[in-house]
Amino acid sequence: MNSGVAYITIQQFCSFHQCETIVIEEFLDHGIFEVQQQKEIILIPETQVPRIERALRLRNQLGVNSAGIDIILRLIDRIELDRRGAVEDWEDYE
């Protein structure tokens, strides 16, 4: 585990967001977010919480399935990386 990073369990996340653990486990099975495992306990790094919340909104508000959520989040990641790259490239011209 990374020192300096806070973790929560899937059960804590689900309790706070009032969702079933099976939904989050399905996201995990599709590789939508990363976790750390300590013996039998799966821990979610705090840095992954916004990603899981976004996935949950896509599922609950738009009815997107886990495979679709995975694709959407990967595209968003790619756009954000490209955007940061474009900003870095622009700074070369200043």
N, C-alpha and C positions, 0 to 999 in steps of 0.2 A: 504494500500500500504506500501511496505517496504521503510523505509527511507534510503537514500544513494544509491538507485538503480535508474538508469535512465530508462525512458520509452519512447517508440515511438508508434504512432498509426499505425493501419494496413494500412491506406492511405499513411502515410509517408514511410513505408516499401515498399509498392507497387510502389510508385512514384520513389523511389531510385532504385529498382530492375526491374523496367519496367515490372510489371506483373499485372494481374487482381486481384482485391480484392476477387473475388469469389474463386480463387485458395487458397488463404490464409485462407479464411473462411471455405473452405472444409477441409483443414489441421486441423483447430481448431475443427471442428465437429468430426474428427477422433481422437482427443486427442493427436495430434502430438506435440503440445507445450502448455504451460500454459500462461494464461493472467490474467490481473487484469481488472476489469470493474469499471468505475467511471461514474455513471448515464448511459447515452446512449453510452459512448465512451469506446471502447475496447483498452486497453493499453498493449503493448508487453514489458516485462522486457528486458533490454539489454542482460541479460544472456541467453535469449531464441533465440536471433537473429541468432547465428551460427547454431542452430538446424533447424531453418526455412530455412536458406540459403542452408543447406545440403539437406533438403526435396525438395526444389525447384530445385536443381541440379539433384536429382534422378528423378524428374518428367520430367524436360525439356531435359536432356541429355540422359536418359535411358528409358524414357517413362513409368516409374513405376507409378501405380495408388496410390491413397491415402491409401488404405488398405495395399498395399505392402510396402509403405513408412513407415507406422506405425510399421509393423513387422520388417523391416530392422533396423529402428532406435532403437527399443526395444532390438534387438539382439546386436547391437553395444553398447548400454548402458550396457547390461549384460556382454559383453566381457571386457569392460573397468573396470567394477566393479570387475570382476574376476581377471583381470590383477593387479589392485591395491591391491587386497587381497593377491595375490601371492607374490607381492613385500613386503607387510607387513609381510607375513609368513617367507619370506627369511631373513628379518632383524632379526628375532628371533634366527637364527642360527649363526649370526655373533658375 
